[in-house]
Every structure is written in C-alpha cells, then in structure tokens.
C-alpha cells in the first residue's frame, strides 16, 4: 500500500527538480511512496535525468495553465487505472 503520492509539475527546471527529488528521497525513508512528474514539454533534459531515479513520468506535451486541470485529471486517471491493472 502506498502511504504517499508526490506529484511534481515540471517545465525546464531540471536543477530545481533534482534538488526537489533529493529532498524527497531524504525525507521519505520510512514511507512507501510513489513519485510522479508531470512534464509540460521540457527541452532541458529534465525527463532523462528524472528517469534515472525511477520517477513515473506523464508527458502532457504543452504548458499547463489554469485551464489545463481536466487534461491533467484525465492523464492521472489513466495512470491510476494502469497501476491497478499492473498490480492485479
């Protein structure tokens, strides 16, 4: 069972993102958690760096704004469905 889901929205903030992941890894030693990065079409190799750490990545393709919540909700819903199917 997962104790915590961390969802990080990213767009070309590789250094900040890696610092954030480092902090999460240090603070969650006693938790069963998952990390999900929602990427808005980064071009700074953020995705490649994050993949090295086993973070699940959802690519949305374009920048999210205040009107993008339905898009994100659909993608996360598909993620949850996939996760349930994969775990039997």
GUVEXNU-740103 format. One line per field, with one value per residue: x, z, y of N, C-alpha, C, CB in turn; residue number from 1; chain. Coordinates in steps of 0.001 Angstrom, whole numbers. Atoms other than C-alpha are relative to their C-alpha. Glycine has a CB too. Layout:
<atoms>
n.x: (X / ...)
n.z: (Z / ...)
n.y: (Y / ...)
ca.x: (X / ...)
ca.z: (Z / ...)
ca.y: (Y / ...)
c.x: (X / ...)
c.z: (Z / ...)
c.y: (Y / ...)
cb.x: (X / ...)
cb.z: (Z / ...)
cb.y: (Y / ...)
k: (NUM / ...)
c: (A / ...)
</atoms>
This chain:
<atoms>
n.x: (844 / -763 / 289 / -104 / -247 / -537 / 148 / -789 / 183 / -1306 / -256 / -1349 / -598 / -752 / -774 / 966 / 648 / -928 / -68 / 1268 / -66 / -965 / 678 / 1027 / -678 / -518 / 1065 / 1036 / -653 / 882 / 1299 / 177 / 491 / -223 / -285 / 523 / -321 / 798 / -900 / 687 / -754 / -1329 / -1062 / -1276 / -387 / 601 / 587 / -1075 / -582 / 969 / 161 / -1082 / 396 / 1194 / 1209 / 981 / 104 / 1148 / -312 / 1218 / -296 / 14 / -2 / 1262 / 391 / 1178 / 1079 / -493 / 316 / 637 / -991 / -796 / 865 / 148 / -1265 / -203 / 989 / -542 / -1133 / 556 / 572 / -1125 / -644 / 856 / -77 / -1348 / -152 / 935)
n.z: (0 / 104 / -1040 / 507 / 1425 / 219 / 1403 / 272 / 1341 / 431 / 1335 / 129 / -1289 / -361 / -1245 / -1089 / -79 / -625 / -1413 / -592 / -137 / -1063 / -1266 / -188 / -341 / -1364 / -990 / 106 / -211 / -679 / 670 / 1297 / 774 / 1441 / 544 / 1346 / 555 / 1149 / 757 / 945 / 1238 / -301 / 995 / -718 / -427 / -1298 / 45 / -13 / -1350 / -954 / 281 / -700 / -1398 / -103 / -127 / 1064 / 744 / 869 / 926 / 453 / 1313 / 59 / -1327 / -731 / -614 / -862 / 715 / 363 / -1027 / 543 / 710 / -1030 / -685 / 879 / 44 / -1294 / -102 / 786 / -778 / -1087 / 609 / 406 / -1212 / -572 / 872 / -107 / -1323 / -99)
n.y: (-1182 / -1247 / -982 / -1365 / -246 / -1342 / -392 / -1206 / -553 / -501 / -541 / -549 / -381 / 1204 / -135 / -97 / 1301 / 944 / -382 / 429 / 1454 / 287 / -267 / 1033 / 1249 / -103 / -147 / 1038 / 1303 / 945 / 0 / 622 / -1134 / -39 / -1328 / -209 / -1307 / -417 / -867 / -885 / -144 / -530 / 191 / -133 / 1354 / 337 / 1337 / 981 / 19 / 535 / 1429 / 701 / 150 / 835 / -811 / 194 / -1251 / -255 / -1094 / -668 / -551 / -1450 / -611 / -7 / -1263 / 161 / 702 / 1331 / 995 / 1208 / 809 / 660 / 958 / 1168 / 736 / 649 / 1073 / 1109 / 521 / 811 / 1194 / 840 / 490 / 1041 / 1171 / 574 / 610 / 1114)
ca.x: (0 / 1262 / 1484 / 2212 / 1964 / 4103 / 3166 / 5596 / 4764 / 7851 / 8811 / 12507 / 13525 / 15991 / 18244 / 15316 / 13642 / 16743 / 17036 / 13373 / 13886 / 16938 / 14885 / 12054 / 14456 / 15969 / 12617 / 10700 / 12921 / 10165 / 7347 / 6091 / 5676 / 5485 / 6821 / 5033 / 6396 / 4026 / 6177 / 4979 / 7261 / 10644 / 13650 / 16367 / 16820 / 14708 / 12968 / 16194 / 17591 / 14420 / 14116 / 17428 / 15687 / 12694 / 10171 / 6977 / 6596 / 3422 / 4089 / 1394 / 3135 / 2360 / 2451 / -250 / -2151 / -5241 / -7496 / -5471 / -6821 / -9124 / -6193 / -4108 / -7025 / -7573 / -3880 / -3682 / -6889 / -5325 / -2214 / -4283 / -6116 / -2835 / -1356 / -4337 / -4192 / -430 / -776 / -3538)
ca.z: (0 / -860 / 2021 / -121 / -3759 / -4758 / -7997 / -9378 / -12340 / -14361 / -17297 / -17919 / -14255 / -14175 / -11390 / -9151 / -9911 / -8956 / -5711 / -5005 / -5635 / -3381 / -584 / -1098 / -1013 / 2244 / 3958 / 2976 / 4185 / 6309 / 3799 / 890 / -1744 / -5452 / -7427 / -10497 / -12620 / -14966 / -17697 / -19827 / -22797 / -21223 / -23507 / -20810 / -20417 / -17253 / -18325 / -18965 / -15561 / -13686 / -15417 / -13790 / -10392 / -11193 / -11233 / -13197 / -15942 / -17522 / -20609 / -21314 / -24333 / -23752 / -20908 / -18314 / -17161 / -15065 / -17778 / -18042 / -14962 / -16993 / -19129 / -16073 / -14371 / -17399 / -17567 / -13832 / -14029 / -16805 / -14643 / -11714 / -13992 / -15437 / -11953 / -10715 / -13743 / -13380 / -9699 / -10336)
ca.y: (0 / 3468 / 5941 / 8981 / 10068 / 13037 / 14786 / 17344 / 19571 / 20457 / 22639 / 23193 / 23298 / 20397 / 21707 / 22665 / 19347 / 17341 / 19310 / 18557 / 14829 / 14784 / 16320 / 13835 / 10877 / 12126 / 12743 / 9608 / 6798 / 5228 / 5652 / 3618 / 6309 / 6987 / 9922 / 11210 / 14018 / 15788 / 17295 / 20195 / 19566 / 20302 / 20682 / 20809 / 17013 / 17002 / 13816 / 11927 / 12912 / 12001 / 8628 / 7652 / 7907 / 5688 / 8517 / 7876 / 10456 / 11790 / 13875 / 16437 / 17936 / 21585 / 24040 / 23589 / 26624 / 27237 / 25767 / 22541 / 20770 / 18479 / 17314 / 16533 / 14815 / 12529 / 11610 / 10885 / 8826 / 6729 / 6372 / 5069 / 2624 / 1329 / 985 / -1033 / -3337 / -3828 / -4727 / -7252)
c.x: (889 / -456 / -108 / 236 / 459 / -92 / 701 / -271 / 1301 / -64 / 1356 / 601 / 827 / 729 / -923 / -694 / 894 / 196 / -1249 / 11 / 947 / -633 / -1055 / 647 / 496 / -1104 / -1016 / 544 / -934 / -1383 / 45 / -651 / 248 / 239 / -506 / 391 / -896 / 850 / -764 / 778 / 1387 / 999 / 1384 / 519 / -506 / -480 / 1085 / 645 / -929 / -201 / 1065 / -376 / -1282 / -1296 / -926 / -232 / -1260 / 354 / -1311 / 221 / 29 / -72 / -1392 / -261 / -1275 / -1130 / 364 / -352 / -701 / 967 / 823 / -822 / -187 / 1277 / 259 / -993 / 464 / 1160 / -499 / -576 / 1099 / 645 / -812 / 82 / 1354 / 191 / -1008 / -1170)
c.z: (0 / 1086 / -559 / -1503 / -135 / -1494 / -180 / -1433 / -388 / -1408 / 27 / 1313 / 548 / 1338 / 1225 / 232 / 690 / 1484 / 744 / 230 / 1118 / 1372 / 309 / 421 / 1444 / 1055 / 15 / 224 / 621 / -639 / -1285 / -883 / -1494 / -406 / -1432 / -432 / -1211 / -755 / -1105 / -1294 / 205 / -1106 / 654 / 536 / 1389 / 20 / 105 / 1386 / 1005 / -209 / 720 / 1446 / 175 / 203 / -1176 / -692 / -852 / -869 / -485 / -1299 / -110 / 1400 / 603 / 524 / 800 / -686 / -296 / 996 / -573 / -739 / 1001 / 717 / -837 / -18 / 1314 / 200 / -788 / 720 / 1103 / -544 / -399 / 1218 / 613 / -827 / 139 / 1313 / 267 / 813)
c.y: (1245 / 973 / 1410 / -4 / 1440 / 278 / 1333 / 430 / 689 / 585 / 692 / 506 / -1155 / 121 / 55 / -1345 / -1025 / 311 / -471 / -1511 / -406 / 191 / -1070 / -1310 / 15 / -43 / -1139 / -1401 / -1044 / -93 / -821 / 1073 / -188 / 1443 / 48 / 1402 / 237 / 1003 / 725 / 211 / 589 / -335 / 61 / -1329 / -364 / -1444 / -1061 / -113 / -668 / -1503 / -830 / -324 / -809 / 762 / -311 / 1337 / 9 / 1193 / 612 / 762 / 1500 / 564 / -43 / 1405 / -271 / -768 / -1457 / -1092 / -1233 / -919 / -794 / -1066 / -1267 / -841 / -727 / -1137 / -1221 / -657 / -922 / -1303 / -975 / -656 / -1144 / -1284 / -690 / -734 / -1121 / 324)
cb.x: (-960 / -167 / 1069 / 1129 / -1284 / 1486 / -1513 / 1533 / -1220 / 1040 / -1133 / -16 / -1096 / 998 / 883 / -1040 / -377 / 1351 / 160 / -1190 / 440 / 1238 / -652 / -822 / 1172 / 793 / -715 / -660 / 1219 / -141 / -441 / -879 / 661 / -1204 / 1528 / -1555 / 1512 / -1401 / 1162 / -259 / -763 / 498 / -108 / -154 / 1499 / -1170 / -811 / 1053 / 317 / -1341 / 67 / 1275 / -176 / 166 / 346 / -1338 / 1240 / -1320 / 866 / -507 / -961 / -1171 / 505 / 20 / -219 / -507 / -324 / 1472 / -869 / -1115 / 919 / 532 / -1364 / -355 / 1160 / -129 / -1377 / 447 / 831 / -1087 / -851 / 1042 / 172 / -1461 / -243 / 1056 / -139 / 649)
cb.z: (1225 / -1411 / 1068 / 711 / -878 / 523 / -424 / 232 / -58 / 54 / -448 / -988 / 1021 / -1083 / -53 / -301 / -1394 / -724 / 141 / -906 / -1314 / -139 / -35 / -1294 / -955 / 151 / -241 / -1355 / 890 / 1445 / -308 / 87 / 478 / -780 / 66 / -56 / -386 / 429 / -599 / 649 / -955 / 1336 / -1111 / 1146 / -27 / 314 / -1291 / -1040 / 461 / -131 / -1512 / -26 / 625 / 1109 / 52 / 560 / -880 / 828 / -1210 / 1071 / -935 / -845 / -67 / 1164 / -1084 / 438 / -1310 / -159 / 1073 / -931 / -874 / 1007 / 307 / -1431 / -311 / 1136 / -510 / -1376 / 605 / 760 / -1219 / -776 / 1018 / 83 / -1462 / -137 / 1066 / 552)
cb.y: (-2 / 637 / -45 / 756 / -278 / 132 / 91 / -250 / 1000 / -1119 / 992 / 1116 / 411 / -316 / 1268 / 1093 / -487 / 28 / 1530 / 401 / -638 / 897 / 1386 / -202 / -245 / 1277 / 1275 / 66 / 175 / 389 / 1434 / -1336 / 1287 / -610 / 329 / -202 / 98 / 615 / -815 / 1334 / 855 / -549 / 1066 / 977 / -133 / 944 / -193 / 368 / 1422 / 737 / -256 / 843 / 1355 / -949 / 1526 / -581 / 212 / 261 / -504 / 948 / -496 / 505 / 1448 / -1031 / 1138 / 1362 / 726 / 46 / 626 / 391 / 890 / 1027 / 638 / 447 / 951 / 1020 / 477 / 483 / 1156 / 783 / 370 / 829 / 1143 / 488 / 401 / 1090 / 1061 / -1184)
k: (1 / 2 / 3 / 4 / 5 / 6 / 7 / 8 / 9 / 10 / 11 / 12 / 13 / 14 / 15 / 16 / 17 / 18 / 19 / 20 / 21 / 22 / 23 / 24 / 25 / 26 / 27 / 28 / 29 / 30 / 31 / 32 / 33 / 34 / 35 / 36 / 37 / 38 / 39 / 40 / 41 / 42 / 43 / 44 / 45 / 46 / 47 / 48 / 49 / 50 / 51 / 52 / 53 / 54 / 55 / 56 / 57 / 58 / 59 / 60 / 61 / 62 / 63 / 64 / 65 / 66 / 67 / 68 / 69 / 70 / 71 / 72 / 73 / 74 / 75 / 76 / 77 / 78 / 79 / 80 / 81 / 82 / 83 / 84 / 85 / 86 / 87 / 88)
c: (A / A / A / A / A / A / A / A / A / A / A / A / A / A / A / A / A / A / A / A / A / A / A / A / A / A / A / A / A / A / A / A / A / A / A / A / A / A / A / A / A / A / A / A / A / A / A / A / A / A / A / A / A / A / A / A / A / A / A / A / A / A / A / A / A / A / A / A / A / A / A / A / A / A / A / A / A / A / A / A / A / A / A / A / A / A / A / A)
</atoms>
